[in-house]
Structure formats: C-alpha cells, structure tokens
C-alpha cells in the first residue's frame, strides 16, 4: 500500500525523502550563508582533532547563523503525523515534536557547546 511504502524503513523511500530534505536544507543554507555551509560534518573533539563518535554527525553546519563567527549544527528529523505508535501511546503531535527536540538536544548539545557551536 502507499502508506506502507511511505512508512517502511526497509524500502528506501524514507531514506530518499530524508536525503532530499537534507539536500534542500543544505542548498537553502548555502544561498543564505554562502561558503560557510558544510554537509554532514562530524562533531570532533574540542581541539579539532580526531572524531570521538562516528555516529555523532550533523546533517549540515553553517557559520554565523545565530552569532557572528559561531558555527551552528543542524540535524533534521521527519515525524510521521499519523504514526500508529503515537496513537497507541495517546501522544499528541506537539508532544512528539517536543520529545524529538529533547532527544536531539541530549544527543548533540554537550559536544556543540564544547565546540563553541550551537
């Protein structure tokens, strides 16, 4: 079914949609912020040396978004508004979005602060 094709993580449609979102976000950021945009940067240790956690990679980064000469890291997440798992737990869409934001902050905030980024 169409719903299965859009929701199934094994078919590749979700990955294609996510990749399109990242590509378009990166393109728009490059139009706004110029050459300071980099796709899929690893969040390195504070000295700029080795990669500490290969899974800790943002979708893209841009310089001087919120503050001058400060790097901002962006990591997208797509939420299915009609996900059965959300309905089974009686969770509103707003609550699901807030939960996703908190998960992203928990994952990235400490490393971004170490890098003087946001």
C-alpha positions in Angstrom: 0.0 0.0 0.0 1.0 3.6 -0.3 1.1 4.1 3.4 3.4 1.1 3.8 5.7 2.4 1.1 6.0 5.8 2.8 6.5 4.4 6.3 8.6 1.2 5.8 12.2 1.8 6.8 13.4 -1.1 4.7 12.1 0.1 1.3 14.3 3.1 0.9 11.6 5.7 0.4 12.0 7.1 3.9 15.8 7.5 3.3 15.2 9.1 -0.1 12.8 11.6 1.4 15.2 12.4 4.2 18.1 12.8 1.9 16.0 15.2 -0.3 15.2 17.2 2.8 18.8 17.4 3.9 20.0 18.3 0.3 17.4 21.1 0.0 18.1 22.4 3.6 21.8 22.5 2.8 21.2 24.2 -0.5 19.0 26.9 1.0 21.5 27.4 3.8 24.3 27.9 1.3 22.2 30.5 -0.5 21.7 32.4 2.8 25.2 31.8 4.4 27.5 31.2 1.5 30.6 29.1 1.6 30.4 28.6 5.3 28.0 25.7 4.8 29.3 22.1 5.0 27.3 18.9 4.6 27.4 16.1 7.1 30.2 17.3 9.4 31.5 15.1 12.2 31.4 16.7 15.6 35.0 16.5 16.6 36.6 16.9 20.0 37.2 20.5 21.2 40.8 20.6 19.9 39.6 19.8 16.4 41.4 16.5 16.4 40.1 13.0 16.0 36.4 12.1 15.6 35.2 10.9 19.0 32.0 9.2 17.9 31.4 8.3 14.3 27.6 8.3 14.8 27.7 11.9 16.0 27.4 13.7 12.7 25.1 16.6 11.9 23.2 16.9 8.6 25.0 20.2 7.9 26.6 23.2 9.6 26.7 26.9 8.8 28.8 29.7 10.1 27.3 32.9 11.6 23.7 31.8 11.7 22.8 32.8 15.3 26.0 34.7 16.2 28.9 36.1 14.3 31.8 33.6 13.7 30.0 30.8 15.6 29.1 27.5 14.0 25.5 26.2 14.0 24.9 22.5 13.5 21.6 21.3 12.0 20.2 17.8 12.2 16.8 17.1 10.7 14.1 14.7 11.8 11.0 13.8 9.9 8.0 12.9 12.1 5.0 10.9 10.8 1.9 12.8 11.9 -0.2 9.6 11.6 2.2 7.1 13.1 0.3 4.2 14.8 2.9 4.2 17.6 2.0 7.7 18.5 -1.7 7.0 18.6 -1.2 3.8 20.7 0.5 5.9 23.4 -2.1 8.7 23.1 0.6 11.2 22.3 -0.2 14.5 20.5 1.8 15.7 17.6 3.1 18.6 19.6 4.3 16.2 22.3 6.0 14.0 19.7 7.8 17.1 18.3 8.9 18.2 21.8 10.2 14.7 22.5 12.2 14.7 19.3 13.7 18.1 20.1 14.7 16.9 23.6 16.3 13.8 22.1 18.3 15.9 19.7 19.5 18.2 22.4 20.5 15.3 24.6 22.5 13.8 21.7 24.3 17.0 20.5 24.2 19.8 23.0 27.3 18.9 25.1 29.5 18.3 22.0 28.3 21.5 20.3 29.0 23.6 23.4 32.5 22.0 23.6 33.0 23.2 20.0 31.6 26.7 20.9 28.8 26.0 18.4 25.0 25.8 18.7 
